[in-house]
Amino acid sequence: MINHHISDEMLMSYAAGALSEGASLFVASHIHMCKRCAQRVFTAEAVGGALIDELDGVPMSSGSFDDLMLRIENEPSSDAAMERIASTPDLSHMPEPLQLLLGKDYSELSWKSVAPGIKQFILPVGGNRGEKTRLLKLSPGFVTPTHSHRGYELTMVMQGSYSDESGRYKVGDVQEADGEIDHQPIADTDEDCICLIYTDAPLEFKGVINRILQPFIGI
């Protein structure tokens, strides 16, 4: 069961086609796994289109976003949308957007070791300067260095789980982090923890040694 979801603001941006390629891949992968967020995107697309027609070029007021989200909450889902999300997603496999991009499974990827206990695979997607979309593999029990964020970070668990100061994240769960969050994720199961990660700027590691090593680690 997925307990941590993508924010409504991010889902709305995705529905509006306003995200970069890497961020769009992240959201598409999540909604493939998450029935709740898929339904919200499908409904947002329908309601957003209707709202645009109603506005007819009039600028949105400061409360328009909240009004739209309220309409999404109350809008009955269309038959087409319900048909697309009726089945329970299979969280044991790579989501379809990643499968289409990579054409192989996690075990077949050319993982690059960046430090003891951590490997990464950079995904071949475009984005703005500073953006990076990757798969990160943490060995069981691996403790990442404490870090903050110079920009925005989206993390979704694809296999295993991890915990940090804010809670525990399992397959399908999403964590959104920015410069106000310091955390130290720990892979907390007996299998590798694989995460899909999107960042729009490098992480900001705490401690002199970690900052010195960061250019060599490439995270």
Rosetta constraint file for C-alpha pairs under 8 A:
AtomPair CA 2 CA 34 HARMONIC 7.02 0.50
AtomPair CA 2 CA 170 HARMONIC 7.41 0.50
AtomPair CA 2 CA 171 HARMONIC 7.17 0.50
AtomPair CA 2 CA 172 HARMONIC 5.65 0.50
AtomPair CA 2 CA 173 HARMONIC 5.40 0.50
AtomPair CA 3 CA 173 HARMONIC 6.11 0.50
AtomPair CA 4 CA 169 HARMONIC 7.45 0.50
AtomPair CA 4 CA 172 HARMONIC 7.96 0.50
AtomPair CA 4 CA 173 HARMONIC 4.74 0.50
AtomPair CA 4 CA 174 HARMONIC 5.27 0.50
AtomPair CA 4 CA 175 HARMONIC 6.86 0.50
AtomPair CA 5 CA 37 HARMONIC 7.16 0.50
AtomPair CA 5 CA 173 HARMONIC 6.23 0.50
AtomPair CA 5 CA 174 HARMONIC 5.39 0.50
AtomPair CA 5 CA 175 HARMONIC 7.60 0.50
AtomPair CA 6 CA 10 HARMONIC 6.58 0.50
AtomPair CA 6 CA 11 HARMONIC 6.75 0.50
AtomPair CA 6 CA 27 HARMONIC 7.70 0.50
AtomPair CA 6 CA 37 HARMONIC 7.32 0.50
AtomPair CA 6 CA 174 HARMONIC 6.19 0.50
AtomPair CA 6 CA 175 HARMONIC 7.68 0.50
AtomPair CA 6 CA 176 HARMONIC 7.49 0.50
AtomPair CA 7 CA 11 HARMONIC 6.37 0.50
AtomPair CA 8 CA 12 HARMONIC 6.00 0.50
AtomPair CA 8 CA 69 HARMONIC 7.79 0.50
AtomPair CA 9 CA 13 HARMONIC 6.27 0.50
AtomPair CA 10 CA 14 HARMONIC 6.22 0.50
AtomPair CA 11 CA 15 HARMONIC 6.16 0.50
AtomPair CA 11 CA 27 HARMONIC 7.39 0.50
AtomPair CA 11 CA 37 HARMONIC 7.66 0.50
AtomPair CA 11 CA 40 HARMONIC 7.64 0.50
AtomPair CA 11 CA 41 HARMONIC 6.08 0.50
AtomPair CA 12 CA 16 HARMONIC 6.15 0.50
AtomPair CA 12 CA 41 HARMONIC 7.00 0.50
AtomPair CA 12 CA 44 HARMONIC 6.67 0.50
AtomPair CA 13 CA 17 HARMONIC 6.21 0.50
AtomPair CA 13 CA 18 HARMONIC 5.10 0.50
AtomPair CA 13 CA 19 HARMONIC 6.11 0.50
AtomPair CA 14 CA 18 HARMONIC 5.94 0.50
AtomPair CA 14 CA 19 HARMONIC 5.74 0.50
AtomPair CA 14 CA 24 HARMONIC 6.36 0.50
AtomPair CA 14 CA 27 HARMONIC 7.18 0.50
AtomPair CA 14 CA 41 HARMONIC 7.80 0.50
AtomPair CA 15 CA 41 HARMONIC 5.91 0.50
AtomPair CA 15 CA 42 HARMONIC 7.71 0.50
AtomPair CA 15 CA 44 HARMONIC 6.58 0.50
AtomPair CA 15 CA 45 HARMONIC 5.52 0.50
AtomPair CA 16 CA 45 HARMONIC 7.19 0.50
AtomPair CA 19 CA 23 HARMONIC 5.86 0.50
AtomPair CA 19 CA 24 HARMONIC 5.63 0.50
AtomPair CA 20 CA 24 HARMONIC 5.93 0.50
AtomPair CA 20 CA 126 HARMONIC 7.67 0.50
AtomPair CA 20 CA 127 HARMONIC 5.60 0.50
AtomPair CA 20 CA 128 HARMONIC 7.28 0.50
AtomPair CA 21 CA 25 HARMONIC 6.15 0.50
AtomPair CA 21 CA 125 HARMONIC 6.33 0.50
AtomPair CA 21 CA 126 HARMONIC 5.70 0.50
AtomPair CA 21 CA 127 HARMONIC 5.72 0.50
AtomPair CA 22 CA 26 HARMONIC 6.37 0.50
AtomPair CA 22 CA 125 HARMONIC 5.85 0.50
AtomPair CA 22 CA 126 HARMONIC 6.34 0.50
AtomPair CA 22 CA 127 HARMONIC 6.01 0.50
AtomPair CA 22 CA 131 HARMONIC 7.73 0.50
AtomPair CA 22 CA 132 HARMONIC 7.15 0.50
AtomPair CA 22 CA 133 HARMONIC 5.67 0.50
AtomPair CA 22 CA 198 HARMONIC 6.70 0.50
AtomPair CA 23 CA 27 HARMONIC 6.33 0.50
AtomPair CA 23 CA 133 HARMONIC 7.81 0.50
AtomPair CA 23 CA 198 HARMONIC 6.38 0.50
AtomPair CA 24 CA 28 HARMONIC 5.94 0.50
AtomPair CA 25 CA 29 HARMONIC 6.05 0.50
AtomPair CA 25 CA 97 HARMONIC 6.84 0.50
AtomPair CA 25 CA 98 HARMONIC 7.69 0.50
AtomPair CA 26 CA 30 HARMONIC 6.36 0.50
AtomPair CA 26 CA 154 HARMONIC 7.96 0.50
AtomPair CA 26 CA 196 HARMONIC 7.31 0.50
AtomPair CA 26 CA 197 HARMONIC 7.67 0.50
AtomPair CA 26 CA 198 HARMONIC 6.98 0.50
AtomPair CA 27 CA 31 HARMONIC 6.19 0.50
AtomPair CA 28 CA 32 HARMONIC 6.17 0.50
AtomPair CA 28 CA 97 HARMONIC 6.53 0.50
AtomPair CA 29 CA 33 HARMONIC 6.66 0.50
AtomPair CA 29 CA 95 HARMONIC 5.61 0.50
AtomPair CA 29 CA 96 HARMONIC 7.02 0.50
AtomPair CA 29 CA 97 HARMONIC 5.65 0.50
AtomPair CA 29 CA 98 HARMONIC 6.77 0.50
AtomPair CA 30 CA 34 HARMONIC 5.89 0.50
AtomPair CA 30 CA 37 HARMONIC 7.80 0.50
AtomPair CA 30 CA 95 HARMONIC 7.85 0.50
AtomPair CA 30 CA 156 HARMONIC 7.62 0.50
AtomPair CA 30 CA 172 HARMONIC 6.64 0.50
AtomPair CA 31 CA 35 HARMONIC 6.62 0.50
AtomPair CA 31 CA 36 HARMONIC 7.85 0.50
AtomPair CA 31 CA 37 HARMONIC 5.50 0.50
AtomPair CA 31 CA 38 HARMONIC 4.61 0.50
AtomPair CA 32 CA 38 HARMONIC 6.97 0.50
AtomPair CA 32 CA 89 HARMONIC 7.08 0.50
AtomPair CA 32 CA 95 HARMONIC 6.15 0.50
AtomPair CA 32 CA 96 HARMONIC 7.00 0.50
AtomPair CA 32 CA 97 HARMONIC 7.83 0.50
AtomPair CA 33 CA 89 HARMONIC 5.23 0.50
AtomPair CA 33 CA 90 HARMONIC 6.92 0.50
AtomPair CA 33 CA 91 HARMONIC 6.26 0.50
AtomPair CA 33 CA 95 HARMONIC 6.64 0.50
AtomPair CA 33 CA 172 HARMONIC 6.35 0.50
AtomPair CA 34 CA 38 HARMONIC 6.14 0.50
AtomPair CA 34 CA 89 HARMONIC 6.79 0.50
AtomPair CA 34 CA 172 HARMONIC 7.04 0.50
AtomPair CA 35 CA 39 HARMONIC 6.20 0.50
AtomPair CA 35 CA 85 HARMONIC 5.94 0.50
AtomPair CA 35 CA 86 HARMONIC 7.97 0.50
AtomPair CA 35 CA 88 HARMONIC 7.16 0.50
AtomPair CA 35 CA 89 HARMONIC 7.05 0.50
AtomPair CA 36 CA 40 HARMONIC 6.47 0.50
AtomPair CA 37 CA 41 HARMONIC 6.21 0.50
AtomPair CA 38 CA 42 HARMONIC 6.25 0.50
AtomPair CA 38 CA 85 HARMONIC 6.93 0.50
AtomPair CA 39 CA 43 HARMONIC 6.09 0.50
AtomPair CA 39 CA 77 HARMONIC 7.50 0.50
AtomPair CA 39 CA 81 HARMONIC 6.92 0.50
AtomPair CA 39 CA 82 HARMONIC 7.45 0.50
AtomPair CA 39 CA 85 HARMONIC 6.98 0.50
AtomPair CA 40 CA 44 HARMONIC 5.87 0.50
AtomPair CA 40 CA 72 HARMONIC 6.99 0.50
AtomPair CA 41 CA 45 HARMONIC 6.16 0.50
AtomPair CA 42 CA 46 HARMONIC 6.57 0.50
AtomPair CA 42 CA 81 HARMONIC 6.16 0.50
AtomPair CA 43 CA 47 HARMONIC 6.02 0.50
AtomPair CA 43 CA 72 HARMONIC 6.10 0.50
AtomPair CA 43 CA 75 HARMONIC 7.29 0.50
AtomPair CA 43 CA 77 HARMONIC 6.32 0.50
AtomPair CA 43 CA 78 HARMONIC 7.84 0.50
AtomPair CA 43 CA 81 HARMONIC 7.68 0.50
AtomPair CA 44 CA 48 HARMONIC 5.48 0.50
AtomPair CA 44 CA 69 HARMONIC 7.91 0.50
AtomPair CA 44 CA 72 HARMONIC 6.04 0.50
AtomPair CA 45 CA 49 HARMONIC 6.09 0.50
AtomPair CA 46 CA 50 HARMONIC 6.42 0.50
AtomPair CA 47 CA 51 HARMONIC 6.08 0.50
AtomPair CA 47 CA 68 HARMONIC 7.54 0.50
AtomPair CA 47 CA 71 HARMONIC 7.39 0.50
AtomPair CA 47 CA 72 HARMONIC 6.76 0.50
AtomPair CA 47 CA 75 HARMONIC 7.88 0.50
AtomPair CA 48 CA 52 HARMONIC 6.17 0.50
AtomPair CA 48 CA 68 HARMONIC 7.39 0.50
AtomPair CA 49 CA 53 HARMONIC 6.40 0.50
AtomPair CA 50 CA 54 HARMONIC 6.33 0.50
AtomPair CA 51 CA 55 HARMONIC 6.15 0.50
AtomPair CA 52 CA 56 HARMONIC 6.23 0.50
AtomPair CA 52 CA 57 HARMONIC 7.55 0.50
AtomPair CA 55 CA 59 HARMONIC 7.61 0.50
AtomPair CA 55 CA 60 HARMONIC 7.90 0.50
AtomPair CA 60 CA 64 HARMONIC 5.82 0.50
AtomPair CA 63 CA 67 HARMONIC 6.21 0.50
AtomPair CA 64 CA 68 HARMONIC 6.04 0.50
AtomPair CA 65 CA 69 HARMONIC 6.26 0.50
AtomPair CA 66 CA 70 HARMONIC 6.22 0.50
AtomPair CA 67 CA 71 HARMONIC 6.31 0.50
AtomPair CA 68 CA 72 HARMONIC 6.23 0.50
AtomPair CA 69 CA 73 HARMONIC 6.24 0.50
AtomPair CA 70 CA 74 HARMONIC 6.38 0.50
AtomPair CA 71 CA 75 HARMONIC 5.66 0.50
AtomPair CA 77 CA 81 HARMONIC 6.34 0.50
AtomPair CA 77 CA 82 HARMONIC 6.37 0.50
AtomPair CA 78 CA 82 HARMONIC 6.20 0.50
AtomPair CA 79 CA 83 HARMONIC 6.05 0.50
AtomPair CA 80 CA 84 HARMONIC 6.39 0.50
AtomPair CA 81 CA 85 HARMONIC 6.54 0.50
AtomPair CA 82 CA 86 HARMONIC 5.52 0.50
AtomPair CA 91 CA 95 HARMONIC 7.92 0.50
AtomPair CA 91 CA 158 HARMONIC 7.95 0.50
AtomPair CA 91 CA 171 HARMONIC 6.72 0.50
AtomPair CA 91 CA 172 HARMONIC 6.96 0.50
AtomPair CA 92 CA 159 HARMONIC 7.76 0.50
AtomPair CA 94 CA 98 HARMONIC 6.57 0.50
AtomPair CA 94 CA 99 HARMONIC 6.33 0.50
AtomPair CA 94 CA 105 HARMONIC 7.09 0.50
AtomPair CA 94 CA 106 HARMONIC 7.80 0.50
AtomPair CA 94 CA 158 HARMONIC 7.26 0.50
AtomPair CA 95 CA 99 HARMONIC 6.31 0.50
AtomPair CA 96 CA 100 HARMONIC 6.06 0.50
AtomPair CA 97 CA 101 HARMONIC 6.34 0.50
AtomPair CA 98 CA 102 HARMONIC 5.98 0.50
AtomPair CA 98 CA 103 HARMONIC 7.89 0.50
AtomPair CA 99 CA 103 HARMONIC 5.16 0.50
AtomPair CA 99 CA 104 HARMONIC 6.42 0.50
AtomPair CA 99 CA 105 HARMONIC 7.41 0.50
AtomPair CA 104 CA 108 HARMONIC 6.10 0.50
AtomPair CA 104 CA 109 HARMONIC 7.08 0.50
AtomPair CA 105 CA 109 HARMONIC 6.82 0.50
AtomPair CA 109 CA 121 HARMONIC 7.43 0.50
AtomPair CA 110 CA 121 HARMONIC 6.93 0.50
AtomPair CA 111 CA 119 HARMONIC 5.94 0.50
AtomPair CA 111 CA 120 HARMONIC 5.54 0.50
AtomPair CA 111 CA 121 HARMONIC 5.23 0.50
AtomPair CA 112 CA 119 HARMONIC 5.29 0.50
AtomPair CA 112 CA 120 HARMONIC 5.34 0.50
AtomPair CA 112 CA 121 HARMONIC 6.27 0.50
AtomPair CA 113 CA 118 HARMONIC 6.17 0.50
AtomPair CA 113 CA 119 HARMONIC 4.28 0.50
AtomPair CA 113 CA 120 HARMONIC 6.55 0.50
AtomPair CA 114 CA 118 HARMONIC 6.10 0.50
AtomPair CA 114 CA 119 HARMONIC 5.54 0.50
AtomPair CA 114 CA 120 HARMONIC 7.03 0.50
AtomPair CA 114 CA 216 HARMONIC 7.70 0.50
AtomPair CA 114 CA 217 HARMONIC 5.07 0.50
AtomPair CA 114 CA 218 HARMONIC 7.42 0.50
AtomPair CA 115 CA 119 HARMONIC 7.09 0.50
AtomPair CA 115 CA 217 HARMONIC 6.69 0.50
AtomPair CA 117 CA 138 HARMONIC 5.83 0.50
AtomPair CA 117 CA 139 HARMONIC 4.98 0.50
AtomPair CA 117 CA 142 HARMONIC 6.11 0.50
AtomPair CA 118 CA 136 HARMONIC 7.19 0.50
AtomPair CA 118 CA 137 HARMONIC 5.68 0.50
AtomPair CA 118 CA 138 HARMONIC 4.77 0.50
AtomPair CA 118 CA 139 HARMONIC 6.36 0.50
AtomPair CA 118 CA 142 HARMONIC 7.74 0.50
AtomPair CA 119 CA 136 HARMONIC 5.85 0.50
AtomPair CA 119 CA 137 HARMONIC 5.06 0.50
AtomPair CA 119 CA 138 HARMONIC 6.68 0.50
AtomPair CA 120 CA 134 HARMONIC 6.73 0.50
AtomPair CA 120 CA 135 HARMONIC 5.54 0.50
AtomPair CA 120 CA 136 HARMONIC 4.42 0.50
AtomPair CA 120 CA 137 HARMONIC 6.00 0.50
AtomPair CA 121 CA 134 HARMONIC 5.56 0.50
AtomPair CA 121 CA 135 HARMONIC 5.09 0.50
AtomPair CA 121 CA 136 HARMONIC 6.54 0.50
AtomPair CA 122 CA 132 HARMONIC 7.60 0.50
AtomPair CA 122 CA 133 HARMONIC 6.32 0.50
AtomPair CA 122 CA 134 HARMONIC 4.37 0.50
AtomPair CA 122 CA 135 HARMONIC 6.45 0.50
AtomPair CA 123 CA 133 HARMONIC 5.71 0.50
AtomPair CA 123 CA 134 HARMONIC 5.13 0.50
AtomPair CA 123 CA 135 HARMONIC 7.20 0.50
AtomPair CA 125 CA 133 HARMONIC 7.20 0.50
AtomPair CA 127 CA 131 HARMONIC 5.70 0.50
AtomPair CA 127 CA 132 HARMONIC 7.31 0.50
AtomPair CA 128 CA 200 HARMONIC 7.79 0.50
AtomPair CA 129 CA 200 HARMONIC 7.88 0.50
AtomPair CA 130 CA 199 HARMONIC 7.92 0.50
AtomPair CA 130 CA 200 HARMONIC 5.44 0.50
AtomPair CA 130 CA 201 HARMONIC 4.99 0.50
AtomPair CA 130 CA 202 HARMONIC 7.18 0.50
AtomPair CA 131 CA 198 HARMONIC 7.38 0.50
AtomPair CA 131 CA 199 HARMONIC 5.53 0.50
AtomPair CA 131 CA 200 HARMONIC 3.93 0.50
AtomPair CA 131 CA 201 HARMONIC 5.86 0.50
AtomPair CA 132 CA 198 HARMONIC 5.86 0.50
AtomPair CA 132 CA 199 HARMONIC 5.43 0.50
AtomPair CA 132 CA 200 HARMONIC 6.38 0.50
AtomPair CA 132 CA 201 HARMONIC 7.71 0.50
AtomPair CA 133 CA 196 HARMONIC 7.48 0.50
AtomPair CA 133 CA 197 HARMONIC 5.71 0.50
AtomPair CA 133 CA 198 HARMONIC 4.46 0.50
AtomPair CA 133 CA 199 HARMONIC 6.54 0.50
AtomPair CA 134 CA 196 HARMONIC 5.96 0.50
AtomPair CA 134 CA 197 HARMONIC 5.38 0.50
AtomPair CA 134 CA 198 HARMONIC 6.60 0.50
AtomPair CA 135 CA 194 HARMONIC 6.74 0.50
AtomPair CA 135 CA 195 HARMONIC 5.57 0.50
AtomPair CA 135 CA 196 HARMONIC 4.65 0.50
AtomPair CA 135 CA 197 HARMONIC 6.12 0.50
AtomPair CA 136 CA 193 HARMONIC 8.00 0.50
AtomPair CA 136 CA 194 HARMONIC 5.57 0.50
AtomPair CA 136 CA 195 HARMONIC 5.22 0.50
AtomPair CA 136 CA 196 HARMONIC 6.52 0.50
AtomPair CA 136 CA 197 HARMONIC 7.19 0.50
AtomPair CA 137 CA 192 HARMONIC 6.36 0.50
AtomPair CA 137 CA 193 HARMONIC 5.59 0.50
AtomPair CA 137 CA 194 HARMONIC 4.43 0.50
AtomPair CA 137 CA 195 HARMONIC 6.54 0.50
AtomPair CA 138 CA 142 HARMONIC 6.04 0.50
AtomPair CA 138 CA 187 HARMONIC 6.40 0.50
AtomPair CA 138 CA 192 HARMONIC 5.58 0.50
AtomPair CA 138 CA 193 HARMONIC 5.03 0.50
AtomPair CA 138 CA 194 HARMONIC 6.41 0.50
AtomPair CA 139 CA 187 HARMONIC 6.92 0.50
AtomPair CA 139 CA 191 HARMONIC 7.08 0.50
AtomPair CA 139 CA 192 HARMONIC 4.80 0.50
AtomPair CA 139 CA 193 HARMONIC 6.50 0.50
AtomPair CA 140 CA 187 HARMONIC 5.49 0.50
AtomPair CA 140 CA 188 HARMONIC 6.36 0.50
AtomPair CA 140 CA 189 HARMONIC 5.80 0.50
AtomPair CA 140 CA 190 HARMONIC 5.17 0.50
AtomPair CA 140 CA 191 HARMONIC 5.49 0.50
AtomPair CA 140 CA 192 HARMONIC 5.38 0.50
AtomPair CA 140 CA 193 HARMONIC 6.95 0.50
AtomPair CA 141 CA 186 HARMONIC 6.34 0.50
AtomPair CA 141 CA 187 HARMONIC 4.94 0.50
AtomPair CA 141 CA 188 HARMONIC 5.49 0.50
AtomPair CA 141 CA 189 HARMONIC 6.95 0.50
AtomPair CA 141 CA 190 HARMONIC 7.52 0.50
AtomPair CA 142 CA 186 HARMONIC 5.74 0.50
AtomPair CA 142 CA 187 HARMONIC 5.35 0.50
AtomPair CA 142 CA 188 HARMONIC 7.88 0.50
AtomPair CA 143 CA 184 HARMONIC 6.93 0.50
AtomPair CA 143 CA 185 HARMONIC 6.24 0.50
AtomPair CA 143 CA 186 HARMONIC 4.51 0.50
AtomPair CA 143 CA 187 HARMONIC 6.64 0.50
AtomPair CA 144 CA 184 HARMONIC 5.65 0.50
AtomPair CA 144 CA 185 HARMONIC 5.66 0.50
AtomPair CA 144 CA 186 HARMONIC 6.28 0.50
AtomPair CA 145 CA 184 HARMONIC 5.95 0.50
AtomPair CA 145 CA 205 HARMONIC 6.75 0.50
AtomPair CA 145 CA 206 HARMONIC 7.28 0.50
AtomPair CA 145 CA 210 HARMONIC 7.22 0.50
AtomPair CA 146 CA 182 HARMONIC 6.75 0.50
AtomPair CA 146 CA 183 HARMONIC 5.50 0.50
AtomPair CA 146 CA 184 HARMONIC 4.46 0.50
AtomPair CA 146 CA 185 HARMONIC 7.86 0.50
AtomPair CA 146 CA 205 HARMONIC 6.13 0.50
AtomPair CA 146 CA 206 HARMONIC 5.72 0.50
AtomPair CA 147 CA 182 HARMONIC 5.49 0.50
AtomPair CA 147 CA 183 HARMONIC 5.80 0.50
AtomPair CA 147 CA 184 HARMONIC 6.60 0.50
AtomPair CA 147 CA 203 HARMONIC 6.68 0.50
AtomPair CA 147 CA 204 HARMONIC 5.38 0.50
AtomPair CA 147 CA 205 HARMONIC 4.19 0.50
AtomPair CA 147 CA 206 HARMONIC 5.42 0.50
AtomPair CA 148 CA 178 HARMONIC 7.29 0.50
AtomPair CA 148 CA 179 HARMONIC 5.80 0.50
AtomPair CA 148 CA 180 HARMONIC 7.30 0.50
AtomPair CA 148 CA 181 HARMONIC 5.76 0.50
AtomPair CA 148 CA 182 HARMONIC 4.54 0.50
AtomPair CA 148 CA 183 HARMONIC 6.71 0.50
AtomPair CA 148 CA 203 HARMONIC 6.18 0.50
AtomPair CA 148 CA 204 HARMONIC 4.99 0.50
AtomPair CA 148 CA 205 HARMONIC 6.33 0.50
AtomPair CA 148 CA 206 HARMONIC 7.60 0.50
AtomPair CA 149 CA 153 HARMONIC 7.21 0.50
AtomPair CA 149 CA 177 HARMONIC 7.33 0.50
AtomPair CA 149 CA 178 HARMONIC 5.42 0.50
AtomPair CA 149 CA 179 HARMONIC 4.55 0.50
AtomPair CA 149 CA 180 HARMONIC 7.70 0.50
AtomPair CA 149 CA 181 HARMONIC 7.30 0.50
AtomPair CA 149 CA 182 HARMONIC 7.79 0.50
AtomPair CA 149 CA 201 HARMONIC 7.50 0.50
AtomPair CA 149 CA 202 HARMONIC 7.00 0.50
AtomPair CA 149 CA 203 HARMONIC 4.71 0.50
AtomPair CA 149 CA 204 HARMONIC 5.21 0.50
AtomPair CA 150 CA 178 HARMONIC 7.21 0.50
AtomPair CA 150 CA 179 HARMONIC 5.60 0.50
AtomPair CA 150 CA 201 HARMONIC 5.85 0.50
AtomPair CA 150 CA 202 HARMONIC 6.32 0.50
AtomPair CA 150 CA 203 HARMONIC 5.98 0.50
AtomPair CA 150 CA 204 HARMONIC 6.13 0.50
AtomPair CA 151 CA 178 HARMONIC 5.80 0.50
AtomPair CA 151 CA 179 HARMONIC 6.17 0.50
AtomPair CA 151 CA 199 HARMONIC 7.17 0.50
AtomPair CA 151 CA 200 HARMONIC 5.81 0.50
AtomPair CA 151 CA 201 HARMONIC 5.03 0.50
AtomPair CA 151 CA 202 HARMONIC 7.34 0.50
AtomPair CA 151 CA 203 HARMONIC 7.72 0.50
AtomPair CA 152 CA 176 HARMONIC 7.52 0.50
AtomPair CA 152 CA 177 HARMONIC 5.98 0.50
AtomPair CA 152 CA 178 HARMONIC 4.73 0.50
AtomPair CA 152 CA 179 HARMONIC 7.29 0.50
AtomPair CA 152 CA 199 HARMONIC 5.67 0.50
AtomPair CA 152 CA 200 HARMONIC 5.69 0.50
AtomPair CA 152 CA 201 HARMONIC 6.87 0.50
AtomPair CA 153 CA 176 HARMONIC 5.85 0.50
AtomPair CA 153 CA 177 HARMONIC 5.12 0.50
AtomPair CA 153 CA 178 HARMONIC 6.26 0.50
AtomPair CA 153 CA 197 HARMONIC 7.09 0.50
AtomPair CA 153 CA 198 HARMONIC 5.70 0.50
AtomPair CA 153 CA 199 HARMONIC 4.49 0.50
AtomPair CA 153 CA 200 HARMONIC 6.90 0.50
AtomPair CA 154 CA 174 HARMONIC 6.95 0.50
AtomPair CA 154 CA 175 HARMONIC 5.87 0.50
AtomPair CA 154 CA 176 HARMONIC 4.77 0.50
AtomPair CA 154 CA 177 HARMONIC 6.53 0.50
AtomPair CA 154 CA 197 HARMONIC 5.59 0.50
AtomPair CA 154 CA 198 HARMONIC 5.08 0.50
AtomPair CA 154 CA 199 HARMONIC 6.47 0.50
AtomPair CA 155 CA 174 HARMONIC 5.53 0.50
AtomPair CA 155 CA 175 HARMONIC 5.18 0.50
AtomPair CA 155 CA 176 HARMONIC 6.58 0.50
AtomPair CA 155 CA 195 HARMONIC 6.41 0.50
AtomPair CA 155 CA 196 HARMONIC 5.74 0.50
AtomPair CA 155 CA 197 HARMONIC 4.52 0.50
AtomPair CA 155 CA 198 HARMONIC 6.59 0.50
AtomPair CA 156 CA 171 HARMONIC 7.47 0.50
AtomPair CA 156 CA 172 HARMONIC 6.06 0.50
AtomPair CA 156 CA 173 HARMONIC 5.56 0.50
AtomPair CA 156 CA 174 HARMONIC 4.42 0.50
AtomPair CA 156 CA 175 HARMONIC 6.50 0.50
AtomPair CA 156 CA 195 HARMONIC 5.41 0.50
AtomPair CA 156 CA 196 HARMONIC 5.18 0.50
AtomPair CA 156 CA 197 HARMONIC 6.50 0.50
AtomPair CA 157 CA 161 HARMONIC 6.43 0.50
AtomPair CA 157 CA 169 HARMONIC 6.84 0.50
AtomPair CA 157 CA 170 HARMONIC 5.88 0.50
AtomPair CA 157 CA 171 HARMONIC 4.73 0.50
AtomPair CA 157 CA 172 HARMONIC 5.47 0.50
AtomPair CA 157 CA 173 HARMONIC 5.84 0.50
AtomPair CA 157 CA 174 HARMONIC 6.90 0.50
AtomPair CA 157 CA 193 HARMONIC 7.33 0.50
AtomPair CA 157 CA 194 HARMONIC 6.11 0.50
AtomPair CA 157 CA 195 HARMONIC 4.42 0.50
AtomPair CA 157 CA 196 HARMONIC 6.44 0.50
AtomPair CA 158 CA 170 HARMONIC 7.96 0.50
AtomPair CA 158 CA 171 HARMONIC 5.12 0.50
AtomPair CA 158 CA 172 HARMONIC 6.19 0.50
AtomPair CA 158 CA 193 HARMONIC 7.54 0.50
AtomPair CA 158 CA 194 HARMONIC 5.37 0.50
AtomPair CA 158 CA 195 HARMONIC 5.26 0.50
AtomPair CA 158 CA 196 HARMONIC 6.72 0.50
AtomPair CA 159 CA 170 HARMONIC 7.61 0.50
AtomPair CA 159 CA 171 HARMONIC 5.64 0.50
AtomPair CA 159 CA 192 HARMONIC 7.10 0.50
AtomPair CA 159 CA 193 HARMONIC 5.33 0.50
AtomPair CA 159 CA 194 HARMONIC 4.96 0.50
AtomPair CA 159 CA 195 HARMONIC 7.01 0.50
AtomPair CA 160 CA 170 HARMONIC 6.46 0.50
AtomPair CA 160 CA 171 HARMONIC 6.51 0.50
AtomPair CA 160 CA 187 HARMONIC 7.70 0.50
AtomPair CA 160 CA 188 HARMONIC 7.89 0.50
AtomPair CA 160 CA 189 HARMONIC 6.21 0.50
AtomPair CA 160 CA 191 HARMONIC 6.01 0.50
AtomPair CA 160 CA 192 HARMONIC 6.07 0.50
AtomPair CA 160 CA 193 HARMONIC 4.43 0.50
AtomPair CA 160 CA 194 HARMONIC 6.63 0.50
AtomPair CA 161 CA 168 HARMONIC 7.26 0.50
AtomPair CA 161 CA 169 HARMONIC 5.55 0.50
AtomPair CA 161 CA 170 HARMONIC 4.47 0.50
AtomPair CA 161 CA 171 HARMONIC 6.54 0.50
AtomPair CA 161 CA 187 HARMONIC 6.03 0.50
AtomPair CA 161 CA 188 HARMONIC 6.09 0.50
AtomPair CA 161 CA 189 HARMONIC 6.33 0.50
AtomPair CA 161 CA 193 HARMONIC 5.63 0.50
AtomPair CA 161 CA 194 HARMONIC 7.98 0.50
AtomPair CA 162 CA 168 HARMONIC 5.89 0.50
AtomPair CA 162 CA 169 HARMONIC 5.44 0.50
AtomPair CA 162 CA 170 HARMONIC 6.82 0.50
AtomPair CA 162 CA 185 HARMONIC 6.12 0.50
AtomPair CA 162 CA 186 HARMONIC 5.21 0.50
AtomPair CA 162 CA 187 HARMONIC 4.30 0.50
AtomPair CA 162 CA 188 HARMONIC 5.19 0.50
AtomPair CA 162 CA 189 HARMONIC 7.56 0.50
AtomPair CA 162 CA 193 HARMONIC 7.03 0.50
AtomPair CA 163 CA 167 HARMONIC 5.63 0.50
AtomPair CA 163 CA 168 HARMONIC 4.22 0.50
AtomPair CA 163 CA 169 HARMONIC 6.05 0.50
AtomPair CA 163 CA 185 HARMONIC 5.45 0.50
AtomPair CA 163 CA 186 HARMONIC 5.31 0.50
AtomPair CA 163 CA 187 HARMONIC 6.68 0.50
AtomPair CA 163 CA 188 HARMONIC 6.57 0.50
AtomPair CA 164 CA 168 HARMONIC 6.56 0.50
AtomPair CA 164 CA 183 HARMONIC 6.23 0.50
AtomPair CA 164 CA 184 HARMONIC 5.66 0.50
AtomPair CA 164 CA 185 HARMONIC 4.59 0.50
AtomPair CA 164 CA 186 HARMONIC 6.33 0.50
AtomPair CA 165 CA 183 HARMONIC 6.23 0.50
AtomPair CA 165 CA 184 HARMONIC 7.26 0.50
AtomPair CA 165 CA 185 HARMONIC 7.88 0.50
AtomPair CA 169 CA 173 HARMONIC 5.50 0.50
AtomPair CA 169 CA 174 HARMONIC 7.30 0.50
AtomPair CA 169 CA 175 HARMONIC 7.79 0.50
AtomPair CA 177 CA 181 HARMONIC 6.10 0.50
AtomPair CA 187 CA 192 HARMONIC 7.59 0.50
AtomPair CA 187 CA 193 HARMONIC 5.97 0.50
AtomPair CA 189 CA 193 HARMONIC 7.65 0.50
AtomPair CA 202 CA 219 HARMONIC 6.29 0.50
AtomPair CA 203 CA 219 HARMONIC 6.50 0.50
AtomPair CA 204 CA 211 HARMONIC 7.64 0.50
AtomPair CA 205 CA 210 HARMONIC 5.97 0.50
AtomPair CA 205 CA 211 HARMONIC 5.67 0.50
AtomPair CA 205 CA 214 HARMONIC 7.58 0.50
AtomPair CA 206 CA 210 HARMONIC 6.50 0.50
AtomPair CA 206 CA 211 HARMONIC 6.80 0.50
AtomPair CA 207 CA 211 HARMONIC 6.33 0.50
AtomPair CA 208 CA 212 HARMONIC 6.23 0.50
AtomPair CA 209 CA 213 HARMONIC 6.22 0.50
AtomPair CA 210 CA 214 HARMONIC 6.02 0.50
AtomPair CA 211 CA 215 HARMONIC 7.87 0.50
AtomPair CA 213 CA 217 HARMONIC 6.26 0.50
AtomPair CA 214 CA 218 HARMONIC 6.00 0.50
AtomPair CA 214 CA 219 HARMONIC 6.46 0.50
AtomPair CA 215 CA 219 HARMONIC 7.48 0.50
